[in-house]
Amino acid sequence: MWFCDQCGREAAGGDPLAGTAPTCPEHGPRWRLIRNAPCAGVVIERGGLLLLGKRAKQPFQGWWEVPGGFVERGEHPATAAVREVREELGIDVVLTGLVGIYLEDSARGESLQVTVYAGTTDATTCVPDPAEVSDWAWFAPADVPHELAGRHRIRIDDWLAGRTVPLPADGLS
């Protein structure tokens, strides 16, 4: 049984697995109930520099960001974070700690839970997906651009302040 996230009424019908949404009698189809997926990202450091990607699409097109994206159904956030970095920047990353878990409002009015990790890489160059990332660069902490997407500044500031919890040995527990 599904309920409308705006008014609390039952959102009847629909089969999420078949691609149809439950419908609220007042607010219509409630896809947000189905796809209010969590997100994961990685603050990547190498040699004292921070790796950022420049968004190739809206929202915040042309602004810099910590790489990351949506967690797939049944996927652990740490696995998603590593996958998203590989998809967006074409590099492998090793997670070293948990920076934080953030609750943020999206441009669509949804609340997103974003799990942000600290990580390292041996990569010196990236091969970005042009649909996701238009540019990438390594920045010294003092040179991180002001044009950061959403609340990425908070994630970076928390990392810079050392607010990182070490991960368990298996990295996923």
DOMARNU-16430 format. One record per residue (C-alpha): residue number from 1; residue in one letter; chain; y, x, z. Coordinates in steps of 0.001 Angstrom, whole numbers, padded with zeros to 6 digits, m for minus. Each point is the difference from the previous one (the first is absolute). Example, Ala and Ser with C-alpha at 12.3 -4.5 7.8 and 13.67 -1.06 7.14 Angstrom:
2
+-------+--------+------+---------+---------+---------+
! kemar ! vodren ! segu !      py !      px !      pz !
+-------+--------+------+---------+---------+---------+
!     1 !      A !    A ! m004500 !  012300 !  007800 !
!     2 !      S !    A !  003440 !  001370 ! m000660 !
+-------+--------+------+---------+---------+---------+
This chain:
173
+-------+--------+------+---------+---------+---------+
! kemar ! vodren ! segu !      py !      px !      pz !
+-------+--------+------+---------+---------+---------+
!     1 !      M !    A !  000000 !  000000 !  000000 !
!     2 !      W !    A !  003472 !  001299 ! m000968 !
!     3 !      F !    A !  003394 ! m000815 !  001487 !
!     4 !      C !    A !  003498 !  000313 ! m001431 !
!     5 !      D !    A !  001816 !  003018 !  001401 !
!     6 !      Q !    A !  003339 ! m001866 ! m000177 !
!     7 !      C !    A ! m000753 ! m003354 !  001606 !
!     8 !      G !    A ! m003489 !  000329 !  001500 !
!     9 !      R !    A ! m001462 ! m002952 ! m001934 !
!    10 !      E !    A ! m003485 !  000228 ! m001413 !
!    11 !      A !    A !  000000 !  001525 ! m003480 !
!    12 !      A !    A ! m002829 ! m001874 ! m001650 !
!    13 !      G !    A ! m002270 !  000845 ! m002878 !
!    14 !      G !    A ! m000081 !  003196 ! m001918 !
!    15 !      D !    A ! m002643 !  002664 ! m000226 !
!    16 !      P !    A !  001461 !  003466 !  000519 !
!    17 !      L !    A ! m003116 !  001659 ! m001423 !
!    18 !      A !    A !  000369 ! m002075 ! m003179 !
!    19 !      G !    A !  003699 !  000799 ! m000283 !
!    20 !      T !    A !  001470 ! m003314 !  001149 !
!    21 !      A !    A !  002324 ! m000289 !  002983 !
!    22 !      P !    A ! m000042 ! m002540 !  002826 !
!    23 !      T !    A !  002935 ! m002401 ! m000370 !
!    24 !      C !    A !  002429 ! m001131 !  002685 !
!    25 !      P !    A !  001194 ! m003591 ! m000597 !
!    26 !      E !    A !  003613 !  001122 !  000574 !
!    27 !      H !    A !  000147 !  003626 ! m001182 !
!    28 !      G !    A ! m002596 !  000117 ! m002787 !
!    29 !      P !    A ! m002575 !  002726 ! m000690 !
!    30 !      R !    A ! m000224 !  002511 !  002825 !
!    31 !      W !    A ! m001087 !  003256 ! m001627 !
!    32 !      R !    A !  001657 !  001897 !  002857 !
!    33 !      L !    A ! m002772 ! m001208 !  002251 !
!    34 !      I !    A ! m002460 !  001785 ! m002243 !
!    35 !      R !    A !  001845 !  003094 ! m001194 !
!    36 !      N !    A !  002119 !  001082 !  002925 !
!    37 !      A !    A ! m001885 !  003267 ! m000167 !
!    38 !      P !    A !  000619 !  002972 !  002217 !
!    39 !      C !    A !  001390 !  003219 ! m001502 !
!    40 !      A !    A ! m000569 !  003692 !  000649 !
!    41 !      G !    A !  001922 !  003156 ! m000857 !
!    42 !      V !    A !  000107 !  003725 !  000677 !
!    43 !      V !    A !  002846 !  002307 !  001005 !
!    44 !      I !    A ! m001212 !  003103 ! m001881 !
!    45 !      E !    A !  001048 !  003471 !  001161 !
!    46 !      R !    A ! m000676 !  003424 ! m001495 !
!    47 !      G !    A !  001688 !  003180 !  001159 !
!    48 !      G !    A !  002675 ! m001889 !  001929 !
!    49 !      L !    A !  000926 ! m002163 ! m003002 !
!    50 !      L !    A ! m000443 ! m003767 ! m000344 !
!    51 !      L !    A ! m001381 ! m001557 ! m003211 !
!    52 !      L !    A !  001669 ! m003191 ! m001211 !
!    53 !      G !    A ! m000447 ! m002094 ! m003120 !
!    54 !      K !    A !  002727 ! m001898 ! m001843 !
!    55 !      R !    A ! m000879 ! m003664 ! m000599 !
!    56 !      A !    A ! m000470 ! m000969 ! m003650 !
!    57 !      K !    A !  000161 ! m003745 !  000659 !
!    58 !      Q !    A !  001767 ! m002622 !  002077 !
!    59 !      P !    A !  000681 ! m000477 !  002786 !
!    60 !      F !    A !  002014 !  003176 !  000625 !
!    61 !      Q !    A ! m000535 !  001389 ! m003504 !
!    62 !      G !    A !  001414 !  003535 ! m000186 !
!    63 !      W !    A ! m000052 !  000501 !  003772 !
!    64 !      W !    A ! m002185 !  002547 !  001793 !
!    65 !      E !    A ! m002968 ! m000992 !  002164 !
!    66 !      V !    A ! m002920 !  001182 !  002049 !
!    67 !      P !    A ! m003030 ! m000559 ! m002287 !
!    68 !      G !    A ! m002193 ! m002968 !  000867 !
!    69 !      G !    A ! m000920 ! m003549 ! m000870 !
!    70 !      F !    A ! m002163 ! m003001 !  000759 !
!    71 !      V !    A ! m003287 !  000246 !  001877 !
!    72 !      E !    A ! m002796 ! m001688 ! m001938 !
!    73 !      R !    A ! m002161 ! m002655 !  001638 !
!    74 !      G !    A ! m002459 !  001686 !  002381 !
!    75 !      E !    A !  001554 !  003452 ! m000466 !
!    76 !      H !    A !  000982 !  002158 !  002975 !
!    77 !      P !    A !  003746 !  000853 !  000014 !
!    78 !      A !    A ! m000772 !  003751 !  000066 !
!    79 !      T !    A ! m002197 ! m000341 ! m003083 !
!    80 !      A !    A !  002703 ! m002060 ! m001707 !
!    81 !      A !    A !  002674 !  002589 !  000811 !
!    82 !      V !    A ! m002016 !  002818 ! m001596 !
!    83 !      R !    A ! m000841 ! m002207 ! m003014 !
!    84 !      E !    A !  003628 ! m001035 ! m000527 !
!    85 !      V !    A !  001212 !  003625 !  000027 !
!    86 !      R !    A ! m002660 !  000900 ! m002578 !
!    87 !      E !    A !  000925 ! m003016 ! m002173 !
!    88 !      E !    A !  003770 !  000471 !  000226 !
!    89 !      L !    A !  000378 !  003791 ! m000007 !
!    90 !      G !    A ! m003337 !  001265 ! m001327 !
!    91 !      I !    A ! m000656 !  002254 !  003002 !
!    92 !      D !    A ! m002401 !  000124 !  002915 !
!    93 !      V !    A !  001290 ! m000139 !  003550 !
!    94 !      V !    A ! m001618 !  000705 !  003374 !
!    95 !      L !    A !  001141 ! m002296 !  002797 !
!    96 !      T !    A !  000991 !  001833 !  003178 !
!    97 !      G !    A !  001414 ! m002720 !  002233 !
!    98 !      L !    A !  001339 ! m003504 !  000434 !
!    99 !      V !    A !  003797 ! m000270 ! m000186 !
!   100 !      G !    A !  000168 ! m003692 !  000837 !
!   101 !      I !    A ! m000718 ! m003608 ! m000820 !
!   102 !      Y !    A !  003065 ! m001913 ! m001154 !
!   103 !      L !    A !  000615 ! m003713 ! m000502 !
!   104 !      E !    A !  002513 ! m000527 ! m002781 !
!   105 !      D !    A !  001377 ! m002914 ! m001987 !
!   106 !      S !    A ! m000586 !  000256 ! m003737 !
!   107 !      A !    A !  002348 ! m001068 ! m002782 !
!   108 !      R !    A ! m002176 ! m003116 ! m000416 !
!   109 !      G !    A !  000511 ! m001072 !  003612 !
!   110 !      E !    A ! m003458 !  001051 !  001168 !
!   111 !      S !    A ! m000722 !  002226 !  002949 !
!   112 !      L !    A ! m001803 !  003197 ! m000917 !
!   113 !      Q !    A ! m001923 !  002154 !  002441 !
!   114 !      V !    A !  000370 !  003604 ! m001159 !
!   115 !      T !    A ! m002237 !  002718 !  001457 !
!   116 !      V !    A !  001572 !  003415 ! m000601 !
!   117 !      Y !    A ! m001914 !  003254 !  000305 !
!   118 !      A !    A !  001023 !  003649 ! m000024 !
!   119 !      G !    A ! m001794 !  002151 ! m002541 !
!   120 !      T !    A ! m000133 !  003317 ! m001793 !
!   121 !      T !    A ! m000943 !  001126 ! m003483 !
!   122 !      D !    A ! m000728 !  003239 ! m001814 !
!   123 !      A !    A !  001552 ! m001426 ! m003177 !
!   124 !      T !    A !  003132 !  001658 ! m001304 !
!   125 !      T !    A !  000553 ! m002443 ! m002848 !
!   126 !      C !    A ! m000602 ! m003709 ! m000526 !
!   127 !      V !    A ! m001212 ! m002061 ! m002947 !
!   128 !      P !    A !  001614 ! m003351 !  000823 !
!   129 !      D !    A ! m000952 ! m003392 ! m001385 !
!   130 !      P !    A !  003143 ! m000835 ! m002041 !
!   131 !      A !    A ! m000417 ! m003708 !  000775 !
!   132 !      E !    A !  000383 !  000792 !  003714 !
!   133 !      V !    A !  001967 !  003255 !  000315 !
!   134 !      S !    A !  002789 !  001176 ! m002328 !
!   135 !      D !    A !  000531 !  003358 !  001735 !
!   136 !      W !    A ! m001178 !  001989 !  002999 !
!   137 !      A !    A !  001447 !  002858 !  002029 !
!   138 !      W !    A ! m000462 !  002138 !  003092 !
!   139 !      F !    A !  002887 ! m000249 !  002487 !
!   140 !      A !    A !  001001 !  002050 !  003010 !
!   141 !      P !    A !  000457 ! m002382 !  002961 !
!   142 !      A !    A !  003792 !  000453 ! m000093 !
!   143 !      D !    A !  000061 ! m000811 ! m003729 !
!   144 !      V !    A ! m001918 ! m003297 !  000000 !
!   145 !      P !    A !  002041 ! m002333 ! m002242 !
!   146 !      H !    A !  001931 ! m002948 !  001395 !
!   147 !      E !    A ! m001401 ! m002251 ! m002761 !
!   148 !      L !    A ! m003255 ! m000863 !  001785 !
!   149 !      A !    A ! m001820 ! m003252 ! m000741 !
!   150 !      G !    A ! m000226 ! m002644 !  002706 !
!   151 !      R !    A ! m000605 !  001448 !  003429 !
!   152 !      H !    A ! m001405 !  003314 ! m001152 !
!   153 !      R !    A !  002752 !  001844 !  001908 !
!   154 !      I !    A ! m001504 ! m001239 !  003290 !
!   155 !      R !    A ! m003446 !  001296 ! m000988 !
!   156 !      I !    A !  001408 !  003403 ! m000918 !
!   157 !      D !    A !  002171 !  000182 !  003129 !
!   158 !      D !    A ! m003000 ! m000836 !  002208 !
!   159 !      W !    A ! m002001 !  002756 ! m001695 !
!   160 !      L !    A !  002861 !  002497 !  000345 !
!   161 !      A !    A !  000297 ! m000876 !  003707 !
!   162 !      G !    A ! m003668 !  000892 !  000493 !
!   163 !      R !    A ! m001077 ! m003573 !  000684 !
!   164 !      T !    A ! m003435 !  000621 ! m001487 !
!   165 !      V !    A ! m003326 ! m000661 !  001719 !
!   166 !      P !    A ! m002908 !  002271 ! m001050 !
!   167 !      L !    A ! m002850 ! m001738 ! m001814 !
!   168 !      P !    A ! m003581 ! m000024 !  001293 !
!   169 !      A !    A ! m002346 !  002573 ! m001542 !
!   170 !      D !    A ! m001251 ! m002465 ! m002648 !
!   171 !      G !    A !  003587 ! m001015 ! m000827 !
!   172 !      L !    A ! m000833 ! m003695 ! m000243 !
!   173 !      S !    A ! m000906 ! m001272 !  003467 !
+-------+--------+------+---------+---------+---------+
